[in-house]
């Protein structure tokens, strides 16, 4: 399935199904002004039963498959709400590129904590809730993976620049 990354299509499908989520990770950082690149979308969905039902339908529409190194096209799975609810993280490949779902992002509690500091952005005609730069930095610092360490200087510099020029 390996499809080109099309975040607007992901946002379109999630919006069509009224999925409540906060965008985090590299794409959120890019939207906030980072010059780093990313090839996936990381979202923290709300865990309530109704939202998981809507998310399940959206994942079906995106033809989501589990992303694993041994299967370039991913592994088929049924995105049933009960299965999704039992997961801490799901790495998926879809017809719109890679999509990672995390319910407990590193160094952050959950959807509820992220919502308070997040902001709405208009992206591809859809309102997308984007995590705060501080939450993105905190999560990447705690994850401490090589790719996160590589982008932290960019994010720290962006935060410092915003602090020096808070009105744009």
C-alpha positions in Angstrom: 0.0 0.0 0.0 2.9 2.4 0.7 1.1 5.6 -0.3 2.5 9.1 -0.6 2.0 11.2 2.6 -1.1 13.3 2.2 -1.9 14.9 5.5 -4.8 17.0 4.1 -6.5 13.7 3.1 -6.0 12.4 6.6 -7.5 15.6 8.1 -10.3 15.4 5.6 -11.3 11.9 6.5 -11.0 12.5 10.3 -13.1 15.7 9.9 -15.7 13.8 7.8 -16.2 11.4 10.7 -16.0 14.1 13.4 -13.0 12.5 15.1 -11.7 14.5 18.1 -7.9 14.5 18.2 -4.9 16.6 18.8 -2.1 16.6 16.2 1.4 16.2 17.8 4.8 15.2 16.7 6.8 16.4 13.7 3.8 17.6 11.6 2.5 19.6 14.5 6.0 21.1 14.8 6.1 22.0 11.1 2.7 23.7 11.4 4.1 25.6 14.4 7.0 26.8 12.3 9.7 24.1 12.4 11.9 23.7 9.3 12.3 20.0 10.0 10.5 17.6 7.7 8.3 14.7 8.5 6.6 11.9 6.6 3.8 11.0 9.0 1.0 12.4 11.1 0.9 11.7 14.9 -2.5 12.1 16.6 -3.8 11.7 20.1 -7.5 10.8 19.8 -10.0 11.3 22.6 -10.7 8.0 24.2 -14.5 8.2 24.7 -16.5 5.4 23.2 -18.3 7.6 20.6 -15.0 9.1 19.3 -13.4 5.6 19.1 -16.4 4.5 17.0 -15.9 7.5 14.6 -12.1 6.9 14.5 -12.7 3.2 13.6 -14.9 4.2 10.7 -12.3 6.8 9.6 -9.5 4.2 9.7 -11.6 1.9 7.6 -12.1 4.6 5.0 -8.3 5.2 5.0 -7.8 1.4 4.6 -5.4 1.5 7.6 -3.0 -1.3 8.1 -0.6 -2.0 10.9 2.9 -0.7 9.9 5.6 -3.3 10.5 9.2 -3.5 9.1 8.7 -7.0 7.8 5.6 -6.1 5.7 6.1 -3.0 3.5 2.4 -2.7 2.7 1.4 -3.2 6.3 -0.6 -6.0 8.0 -4.4 -6.0 7.7 -6.3 -5.5 10.9 -9.9 -4.7 12.0 -9.9 -1.2 13.6 -12.6 -2.2 16.0 -13.2 0.4 18.7 -12.6 -2.1 21.5 -9.2 -3.0 19.9 -8.3 0.6 19.5 -9.3 1.3 23.1 -6.9 -1.4 24.3 -3.9 0.0 22.6 -1.4 2.6 23.9 -0.1 3.3 20.3 -0.8 2.1 16.8 1.6 2.7 13.9 -0.4 2.6 10.7 0.0 2.9 7.0 -3.0 4.2 5.1 -4.0 5.3 1.6 -2.9 8.8 2.6 0.5 7.8 4.1 1.6 6.9 7.6 -0.6 7.7 10.6 0.5 7.1 14.2 -2.1 7.0 16.9 -1.0 7.4 20.5 -3.2 7.5 23.5 -0.4 8.3 26.1 2.2 10.4 24.4 5.7 10.4 26.0 5.9 12.9 28.9 2.2 13.9 28.4 -0.8 12.5 30.0 -3.5 12.1 27.4 -5.8 13.9 25.0 -7.4 15.9 27.9 -4.0 17.4 28.9 -3.1 18.3 25.3 -6.3 20.0 24.5 -5.8 22.7 27.1 -2.7 24.1 25.6 -3.5 23.3 21.9 -4.6 25.7 19.3 -6.8 25.4 16.2 -5.3 25.8 12.8 -7.0 25.9 9.4 -5.4 23.2 7.3 -6.8 22.2 3.9 -10.2 23.7 4.7 -10.4 21.9 8.1 -9.9 23.0 11.6 -7.2 20.9 13.2 -6.2 21.1 16.9 -2.4 21.3 17.1 -0.4 20.6 20.3 1.5 23.5 21.8 5.1 23.9 20.9 6.0 23.3 24.5 4.1 20.0 24.6 5.8 18.9 21.3 9.3 19.7 22.7 8.5 18.0 26.0 7.4 14.9 24.3 10.3 14.7 21.9 12.8 15.4 24.7 11.3 12.5 26.8 11.1 10.1 23.8 14.9 10.6 23.4 15.1 8.8 20.1 17.8 9.8 17.6 15.3 11.5 15.3 13.9 13.4 18.2 17.3 14.5 19.5 18.1 15.7 15.9 15.1 18.0 15.7 15.2 19.4 19.3 17.7 22.2 18.5 15.4 23.4 15.7 12.4 23.4 18.1 14.3 25.1 20.9 15.4 27.8 18.5 11.9 28.2 17.2 10.6 28.5 20.8 13.3 31.1 21.6 12.4 33.1 18.5 8.7 33.1 19.3 9.5 34.2 22.9 11.6 37.2 21.5 8.8 38.1 19.0 5.5 37.0 20.6 3.4 39.1 18.2 4.7 37.5 15.1 
